[in-house]
Amino acid sequence: MVISLSMGFAGYACAAVRLAPWSILVFSLALSAAGQNAPQRPSLSRPNQPRTLSSEEIQPLIRAVAENDIANDLKQRDYAYLQREEEHKLDGQGNEKSRETRDYEIMMLYGQGVRRLIARNDKPLSAQESAKEEKKIQDVMRKREQETPEQREKRLKKEVHEREEERAWVREIADAYTFRLVGTESRDRRETYVIDADPRPDFHPRLKDAKYLPKFRGRIWIDSAETQWVKLDCEAIDTVSWGLFLARVHKGSRISIELARVNDEVWLPKSVSLKISARVALLKNYNVVEGVSYRDYKKFRSDIKIVPVPEAEPR
């Protein structure tokens, strides 16, 4: 399963409209962490008790977080980094059937996110596989270099439209939940607000896929100094179905996403963990535990060459 974290908080929501059902799950879960109360959450520390913020005060905060994350997404495009996925497939009793690891190089080329597979199960790719991955990179660069002014204008208009879709999703999220500040917590020596929320029983979605939002609950950590989300933790609280027979995600599926502050200028993905139970096309059951980690952040120069920067510790 592919998880793209090159897009920001609002981007997860917007992507849910466009991606296949299996990917929709990941983005919808990430979305829902912006507003859900999660009683009996496992492995969550007890936050300190700060001043009180009402639900009415938190809603504008959530909107500000989303706007800031759109700006952060633009900064992310200046960076490349390594991504490691470790997937455990489970049987019906929760026992591991198989384990697979994949290592990728993540980069942005001409504003487009690209992943290059560099190892599988801790072994380098074959010469044939490496050539195939390199061809993907060259194809992206060639396409953009040959782009006509008309094609560029069309692409930029599409990007503007997608940003507007993201903002529409943000409004849906802010309206879909009743938010509650449960405390503050220090993460990497930075103060964060810890916010839960309950799905609103009177929520009436305006966007088609917003009807799935009340199916999830979660928690969001917001850096108080920069109004930037730094962690999302959420869980499906009901079975979620797409189409009559297309896909069904079972209650209890979970995802947690963490970001790290890099070079004191941008928030980049640090880790993702998820536990997914789903059925696709009434034919195949998926019971998967997956962890994704990120490291070796490097910054692009204007000539597209990747150059190292001093190793940045998350702060």
N, C-alpha and C positions, 0 to 999 in steps of 0.2 A: 504494500500500500504506500502510496506517495503522499507525503505531507509537505506542502509548500508554505514556508513561513516568510517568504519575501514580501508578502502583503501585510498590511497592518490590521488593527482591531476591526475597523469598519470593513476592511477588505474581506475578512472571513465571511461576514454576513452577505456581502454582495456576491461572493463566489458561490454561495449556496444556491443562488438562482440559476447559475449557469453550468455547474459541474454535475457529473454523474452521481447517482444516489450514494455510492460508497464514499465519495469525497464530500458529498453534502453533509453526511453525518459529522465528519471532522469539523467542518466549518460551522455547522449549526451548534455543535457543542461548544466550540470556542466562543461563538456569539453569546450563547445563553449565560455564560459566566459573567457577563456584564450586568446581570440582574436576576438572581434567584436566591432565595433562602434555602439553605441546605442543612436541615436537622440531621443529626447522627452522621456528620461528615467524618470519615476516617482520617487519621494522621494529620489533623489540623491543630496547631498550637492555639492556646487561648490568648487572644490579643489583649493588650493593655486597654484600659477604658479612657477614651479621650473625651473632649467636649462633645455635646450632642449635636448631630446634624439631622434635620428632618428629611423625610422623603422628598419634599418639595425642593430642598436645598441640594440634595444629592442628584436629582435629575439633571440640572444644568451642569453639574460636575461630570456626569457621565458623557454628556454631549461635548464638553470641553476636552475630555480625554480622547474621544474619538477624533475630534478635529486635530489635536496635537499629534495623534498617531498617524494621520494622513501626512502631516509634515515630516514625521519621523520616517515614514516609508520612503520618501524621496531621498533622505540621507542614507538609508539602507542600501540604496542602489549604487553607492560608492564603494561597497565592500564585497569581498569574496571571503569564503570561509569553508571549512570542511564539515560535512554532516555524516554522522554514523547512525545507522538504523539497526536495531536488534529486535528481531521478530520471533515470538514464541507462539506456535500454533498448539492449541489445546484440544483434547477430546471432550466428550460430553461430561466426564467426571472431573474436568479441570486439570488433568494430567498432561504434561508436555508431550506432544507427538513429534515436533521437529523444531529446530532452531536455525535461523539464518541471519547473517549480518551482511550489511552492504555499506560501503563507504563512498561518499560522493564529494566532488568539489562543486560548490555553489558559486555562481558568478552572475553579474549583470552585464549583458552585452547590448549596447545601444538601447538601454532601458528595458530590455527583456531578460527575465530570469532564466538561467540555463543551469541544468544539473549534469555533471559528467561523472559517470560511474568509474571509480578507480580501483576498487577491490571488492571481492565477494568472499565471505567466510574467511576473512583475513589472508586471502591469497590474491596476488596481482592478477589482472585480467590477461587473457591470452592476447597475442599480437592481433588477431582478427577482431576481438572484442574492443581492444584499445583503438584500432583504426575506425571502427564503427562509431565509437564515442567521439573521436576527434572530428569525424565527418559532421556530426550534429553541430559542433561548435562552428565549423567552417560554413555550414549551410546558413546558420543564423547570421553570421557576419556578412556573407555574400548577399543575402537577401536585403539586409539593411543598407549596405553600400550601394546596391543597385536600385534603391527606392526612388521613385520619381517624386517631384514636388506634389503631384496630385495624391499619390499614395501616402505621402507623409501627412498631408492635410487631413486625409480621411482617418489615418491612425490617431492623430492628435485629437480630432473631434470625438473619436471613440473613447479615448482616455478621459476626456472631459465628461462624457456621458456616464462612464463607469464611476467617476468620482461623485457625480450627482446621485447615482444609484446607491453608493455607499452612504451618503448623507441621509437618503430616504430610509435606509435600513436603521441608521442610528436613531432617527425619530421613532421608528417602530419599537426599537429596544427600550428606549426611554419611557415609552407609553405602555409597554407590555408588563412592567413589573413595579411592585412597590419596594423601594430600596430601604435598607436599614444599615446604618453604620454600627458595626459590632466592636470596633476598637482600632488601635494602631499597633503596628508591628515593625520591628527593625529587620530589614532585609539587606544584607551586604552593607551594613552600617548606614543605611538610609531609612528614614521614616516613611512608612506607608500607611494609608488608610485601608482598612479591611471592611469590605461592603458585601452584605448579603441582600437578597431580595426574593419576594414571593411573586409568582405569576398572578397578575390581576384577574379576578374572576369576571370583571366587566370589560376586558380587553377585546376590541373589535379590530382585527388586522385590516390594513389597507392594501398591503402588498400580499401577493398570492402565498408565498412561502413563509410569511410571518405567522401563519396559523400553527407552525411547528414550535414556536417559541415557548408556549406554556407547557410543552412536553419536557422541559429541561429545568434544572436548578443548578446553582453554582455559587461561586465566590470570586471576587476580583480584588486584587491588591493594587493600589494606586500610589505612585510616588508623590508624596505631598509637596515636594519642592518643584517638580516639573509637570505635575498633572499628567502623568504618563502611566498607563497600566504596565505592571511588571510581572504579574502572574495571574493566570486564569485557572480555576478548578471547577469542573462541572460534571453533572451526571444526568442521564436520561431517567426521568421519573415515571415514564409511561412508554409503552410500545409506540414506535414511530414508523409509519408506513408511507411509502411513496408509490403511487399507482396501485392498481388492484393486485398485481403479482410481481412488481418490479423489485422492491426491496423492503425489508422489515428490520428495524433496529430494536433490539430488546431492551426492556427496562433494566437499569443498572449499568449500562455502558458508560464509561467515564473517560475524561481527558483532562490533563493538566499541562499547562504551557508556562514556561518561565522565560523572561528576558534578562539580559545583562547589559549594564552600562559600559560602553567601550569608548576609549579615547576621550572621555568626557564630552562626547558630542552626539552620540547616537545609541539607541537601544536595539540590540541584536538578539536573535534567538539563542537561548542557553540550553534548554532541554524541553522535551515533550514526552509525556508518558500517557499511554492509553490502554484501556481494556475494552474490547469491542465484542459484543455478541450480536450476530446479525444473520439474516437469511436472505439470499438473493434469488429472485425468480422462482421461489418455492422449490428450488432444486438443491442448493448448496448452503450449508451452514458454516458461518465463520465464527470462530471463538479464538480470539487473538489478544495477546498481551504484547505491546510494543513499546520500546524506549528509543528516543532519538536524542542525540547529543551533538553539540556544535563547538568548534574550537578553531584555533589558528586564524583569527580574523586578519585580513589583509586589505589594504585600501587601493582602489583603482586610481591611476593617473589619467589625465585626459587622453593620452594616446592608447588607452585600453590595456597597457601593460600592467600586470599585477606586481606590486612591490610590497615587501614586508613592512610592517610598522611594529614598534615595540609591543611586546606581549602585554595585553590589557587585562588586568584583573577586574572582574565584576565588582562594582562599587554600589 
